[in-house]
């Protein structure tokens, strides 16, 4: 992803809402996720890198559902370490008392979390995940 594309995605993360809609859950592999009553569309995604166009579609939907988590963040143009591609990485400053921390939110964009056949909208092709419907988003957070 190019720097200008990341800046365009950062503009999506400017929200005034603190909402966190849905339920916070953990699956059997201990991966946290938010779950909602309604499904969202996940486009077909590259398994090699986070593409700006698909990242923009996903972020626009997530800002309607969990703006309180993502608000004020900045999209990293590349994953560090590189093995974390094609996940979307968002960093934001987190202050607690007199200390400043960095919160890194990793959206697990290609993790379908046991999608059932009826949720798959478009089959996979080489180097791309299938497009699917999901009522959840899987993520990981780290505080530095």
C-alpha positions in Angstrom: 0.0 0.0 0.0 1.3 3.5 -0.9 1.6 6.3 1.7 -1.1 8.4 -0.1 -3.5 5.4 0.0 -2.8 5.0 3.7 -3.5 8.7 4.3 -6.9 8.3 2.4 -7.7 5.4 4.8 -6.8 7.5 7.8 -9.4 10.0 6.8 -12.0 7.3 7.3 -10.8 6.8 10.9 -11.8 10.4 11.9 -15.1 9.9 13.8 -16.6 11.6 16.7 -18.4 8.5 18.0 -17.2 6.3 20.9 -19.7 3.5 20.0 -18.7 -0.2 20.1 -21.7 -2.0 18.7 -22.1 -5.8 19.0 -20.6 -8.3 21.3 -16.9 -8.9 22.1 -16.2 -12.6 21.9 -13.3 -15.1 21.8 -13.3 -18.2 19.6 -11.9 -21.6 20.4 -8.5 -20.6 19.1 -8.5 -17.7 21.6 -8.9 -15.1 18.8 -11.0 -12.1 19.8 -13.8 -10.9 17.5 -16.7 -8.5 17.5 -20.0 -10.1 16.5 -23.1 -8.2 15.3 -26.8 -9.1 14.5 -26.4 -8.3 10.8 -23.7 -9.4 8.4 -21.3 -7.3 6.5 -19.8 -7.9 3.0 -16.1 -8.9 2.9 -14.7 -8.4 -0.6 -12.3 -10.9 -2.2 -9.0 -10.1 -0.6 -5.4 -10.5 -1.7 -3.5 -13.1 0.4 -0.3 -11.3 -0.3 -0.9 -7.7 0.9 -3.5 -5.4 2.2 -4.9 -3.5 -0.8 -6.1 0.0 -0.4 -9.4 -0.5 -2.3 -10.5 -3.5 -0.2 -9.2 -2.0 3.0 -11.3 1.1 2.3 -14.5 -1.0 1.9 -13.8 -2.9 5.1 -12.9 0.2 7.2 -16.0 2.1 6.0 -18.2 -0.8 7.3 -16.2 -1.1 10.5 -16.4 2.6 11.3 -20.2 2.2 11.3 -19.9 -0.7 13.9 -16.8 -0.1 16.1 -15.8 3.6 15.6 -14.7 3.8 19.3 -11.9 1.3 18.7 -10.6 2.7 15.5 -11.2 6.4 15.8 -8.1 8.5 15.7 -5.9 5.7 14.4 -3.5 5.7 11.5 -3.2 2.9 9.0 0.3 1.5 8.6 1.1 1.2 4.8 3.0 -2.0 5.4 2.8 -4.7 8.0 5.8 -5.1 10.3 6.9 -7.9 10.4 6.1 -8.6 6.7 4.7 -12.1 7.6 1.7 -10.2 9.0 0.5 -9.2 5.5 -2.3 -9.0 4.3 -3.8 -7.9 7.6 -4.7 -4.3 8.1 -2.7 -2.6 10.9 -4.0 0.5 12.7 -2.0 2.3 15.4 -3.2 5.0 17.8 -1.8 6.8 20.7 -3.2 5.7 24.1 -2.6 7.8 27.2 -3.0 6.4 30.7 -2.2 8.6 33.7 1.2 10.2 32.9 2.3 7.6 30.4 1.8 7.4 26.6 1.4 4.1 24.9 0.9 2.9 21.3 -2.1 0.6 20.7 -1.7 -1.6 17.6 -4.9 -3.0 16.2 -4.5 -5.8 13.6 -7.7 -6.5 11.6 -7.4 -10.1 10.5 -8.8 -9.5 7.0 -8.4 -13.0 5.5 -9.5 -15.0 8.6 -13.0 -16.2 7.8 -13.5 -17.8 11.2 -15.3 -20.9 10.1 -17.6 -19.3 7.5 -20.3 -21.8 6.4 -20.9 -22.4 2.6 -23.9 -20.2 2.5 -21.9 -17.2 3.5 -19.3 -17.5 0.7 -20.4 -15.2 -2.1 -17.6 -15.7 -4.6 -15.1 -18.5 -4.8 -11.4 -18.1 -4.3 -8.9 -17.7 -7.1 -5.2 -17.8 -7.1 -3.7 -15.4 -4.5 -7.2 -14.2 -3.4 -9.6 -15.2 -0.6 -13.2 -15.7 -1.5 -15.7 -12.8 -1.0 -18.1 -13.7 1.9 -20.7 -12.4 4.3 -19.8 -12.4 8.0 -21.4 -11.2 11.2 -18.0 -10.7 12.8 -14.5 -9.3 12.5 -11.5 -10.9 14.0 -8.7 -8.7 15.4 -5.8 -8.6 17.7 -4.5 -5.7 19.8 -1.1 -5.1 21.4 -0.1 -2.3 23.7 3.4 -0.9 23.4 
